Amino acid sequence: MNAPSSELIERLSNTLQAQTDHLIELRRQLHAHPELSQHEFETTRTMVARLQELGFTTFVRPEGTGFYADLTPVGFDPEIHPTIAIRSDIDALPINELNDVPYKSQNPGVMHACGHDVHMATVFGSALGLLDLKDHLPGRLRLIYQHAEETVPGGATEMVDFGAIDGVDAVLGLHCDPELPIGRVGVRPGPFTASFDLFELTIEGKGGHGARPHQCTDPIFVGTQVANALYQLPAHNFDARIPAVITLGSFQAGAVANVIPESASLSGSIRTISPEHRDQLDDLLRRIIGGICLAHGASYELKLIRGAPAIHNDPYLTDAITEIATDILGDQGIYRIPLPSMGGEDFSVYCERVPGAMFRLGTGARAPRNFLHSPHFNIDERALTIGASILARTALRLLHEKALEKKTDRMVRPL
């Protein structure tokens, strides 16, 4: 049998509907107690305790932030039974919340403004639904609660090194989208997000009097030439049909109006959906920056910080998510995303190792300035059950399909 029965699906749906208030309560508790990247100690303890109460076996990183948890049926054998993982990130942002709600952040200057509280609650909801079917699961369910998604490099690599993806046949994820209304999800096979890398550049010149620039090597002037060249780099070095964006976020130099400073510091981000473009960046940056500095008699120091690669959603998994979301929400509930986002997401680290797919969960709440990373970010909490249902049903379907694949593979394997 390669598909769950209608009875199992109905049972799962009923369980999740009955747990709606529980998921809202959990999301609000997490929202009120956000923690920054690499400091998610209480968040980790909270989620570990809840999953241990359900009978999950938990594996916490020695650092105390981030963990994975397994729901393993009796008689599980990795040779013949698959493992499907569902991932949630758990960290918050250094943002002071401006919402006036009973569950407002109690940690000043820290807020779940990217919806990781929502991700945690929906993934927990999928666990509640599948726990009720434990005796009928043809494989193992793994939940990955990952720390430090908001930093560069992200926590996904550390979770992979900790073994979170070992033995996993496929991984699923979701991300809040306040620009999609409740009852809709965004899907896209292939390129889904961009890679995200940072650079830090220091240009060393020769300072002096503002009235005598001929005696100086002005790092501000050199820096402006570099800035202009970097903004033009994608258009003149990459295939224009493949998106790539370089953004300068900081340009620091000097302190007074009549003095040419000794140095200037620039930093920014680089995003592309092309792995080939990404691999060319270090050489391109050094060639362009080095040429400009040489022409003006300046020197430079460049640091390139590699972040998350681009997400490329597995087409088969994306189709499975789409079919199940359509069954739950109807055709009108599916938004086929026309272009990849240029935002970064280290869910991509898992997708480089095993088939993976992420979808966007419509959480739109009618409020001004309600967008990701906003101090006003909030959600329509009906989205929790929708997200949990799609994750749980997709995982259930994949467990059945991968179990059949493994059985078939063993049957045809030569002796």
NORBEL-V922155 format. One record per helix or strand of 2 or more residues. SS is the DSSP state (helix for helix, strand for strand). FROM is the first residue (numbers start at 0). TO is the last residue. If there is no record, write none. Layout:
ss=SS from=FROM to=TO
ss=SS from=FROM to=TO
//
This chain:
ss=helix from=5 to=17
ss=helix from=19 to=31
ss=helix from=40 to=52
ss=strand from=56 to=59
ss=strand from=66 to=70
ss=strand from=81 to=88
ss=strand from=91 to=92
ss=helix from=115 to=130
ss=helix from=133 to=135
ss=strand from=138 to=145
ss=helix from=155 to=160
ss=strand from=169 to=180
ss=strand from=184 to=186
ss=strand from=189 to=190
ss=strand from=194 to=203
ss=strand from=207 to=208
ss=helix from=212 to=214
ss=helix from=218 to=236
ss=strand from=243 to=252
ss=strand from=258 to=259
ss=strand from=262 to=271
ss=helix from=274 to=295
ss=strand from=298 to=304
ss=strand from=311 to=312
ss=helix from=314 to=328
ss=helix from=330 to=332
ss=strand from=333 to=335
ss=helix from=347 to=350
ss=strand from=354 to=363
ss=helix from=382 to=411
//
